[in-house]
Amino acid sequence: MTTYWAPRATLPEGVRKRVRLRVEDGIITEVTAGVDIEDTDIVLEGLVRPGFANAHSHAFHRALRGRTHADGGNFWTWREEMYAITANLDPAAYLSLARAVFAEMVLGGYTVVGEFHYLHHAPEGVRYGDPNAMSQALMTAATEAGIRMTLLDTVYLTGGLFATGHTDLDETQVRFSDGSVQAWKERVSHLEPTSLIRHGAAIHSVRAVPREHLREVADYAAGGLGHPGRGAAPLHIHLSEQPGENIACEQFYGQTPAGLLEAEGVLSPDLTAVHATHLTDADITALAGTSVCFCPTTERDLADGIGPARALANAGVSLCIGSDQNAVVDPFEEVRAIEMHERLSSLERGRFSLGELEIIGTENGYRALGWADGGALREGALADFIAIRLDGPHAAGADPDQVIFVAGNQDVSDVVIAGEHIVRDGEHRIGPVGPLLATAIGQVTS
């Protein structure tokens, strides 16, 4: 049993002073406000709050940060640069890169990540001796970085979608594919969870998975990925990120991507649609009861557009956030961008309440990743929380209730995940993260 004490903490009922959190076996067993420090308490200065949930990440995209801006371009030209990085990734390089990226996430205040994983095999589609070698690299990386993870193992079958139909995989994409849904099922059925790692499924997109396979993947996820006793697994999909995707889907299938998912019975409370940027009113209505993960820093970096966050929330969609390409790893920036982008679109402030933004950054993301007991400082919740400095140049003088509008990753001093003190006074337990990132990225970009 460990006890943490904070001068202020963000509880479900709001910010409270002099709070003790008692932790046993990675679970918060007691929350008491208005108490003094005891000798056995670990003191966390500033403001303690729930850790953030990163519901959508591609760890290897981090190698592109600061390398894609010279010649303009668009999402599709950026994608070619992203594909080029994969040529230098094998299990060892992936482990080094992902460990550093996950550690950077923890330093910034993320305590759980959903890794949307489709880099399954060796170049030219050659299988490693262990077909899950790349998955195991990610699992090891998350464990060593101390972050909770849901590995969203992705189905990827075709190279793209045009008005004439789906295209074959290209020479890069063959690494992403198991060849069939049945082969994907066989591979993922051997993945074993740990105390920090769970597994989910992903349909890469309606571009990469033809209509006749959508329900099959969804049903397998709902059945626990071959392990019915574990309950339904989360299912994620890239949806309507680009107008081109919508146009191709409408031309070939006669429906929008969201409409196609609805027609195939894929929409459910276990589904998270990532991006959902270009939606019709009918799409928004259809998505009610699902989750949508916005990745604002990626969506603006790639000029994807601004998604209809307020309209989705009003329709009964649970919103969460993700870092996606990891060009920015700052949960504060992602959360406040939900509100700020709405302000740009509507010319109004206060589109989301402070309480809504808090839940978007925490509980909703945990739930979308299959950890429904995370994202809040309450008895029985996962002991995942962070401490934010209130005396630095960004947050100094701010109302603690509104700190999400001014703080950033640089203000996170301490991070506790599953009750373990992973970051202390701004230092990750594995050591300086910058050099780890520089070394790992150098291995795959040189």
SULQUIZI-V170227 format. One record per run of one state. SS is the DSSP state (H for helix, E for strand, L for the rest). FROM is the first residue (numbers start at 1). TO is the last residue. If there is no record, write none. Layout:
# SULQUIZI-V170227
SS	FROM	TO
SS	FROM	TO
This chain:
# SULQUIZI-V170227
L	1	1
E	2	11
L	12	13
E	14	24
L	25	26
E	27	33
L	34	41
E	42	50
L	51	51
E	52	57
L	58	58
H	59	64
L	65	74
H	75	86
L	87	90
H	91	108
L	109	109
E	110	117
L	118	122
H	123	125
L	126	132
H	133	145
L	146	147
E	148	155
L	156	159
E	160	162
L	163	164
E	165	167
L	168	172
H	173	176
L	177	180
H	181	188
L	189	196
E	197	203
L	204	210
H	211	222
L	223	227
H	228	230
L	231	234
E	235	239
L	240	242
H	243	253
L	254	256
H	257	263
L	264	270
E	271	275
L	276	280
H	281	286
L	287	290
E	291	294
L	295	295
H	296	301
L	302	308
H	309	314
L	315	317
E	318	321
L	322	323
E	324	324
L	325	330
H	331	346
L	347	353
H	354	361
L	362	362
H	363	368
L	369	381
E	382	382
L	383	384
E	385	388
L	389	399
H	400	405
L	406	408
H	409	411
E	412	417
L	418	419
E	420	424
L	425	426
E	427	428
L	429	432
H	433	445
L	446	446
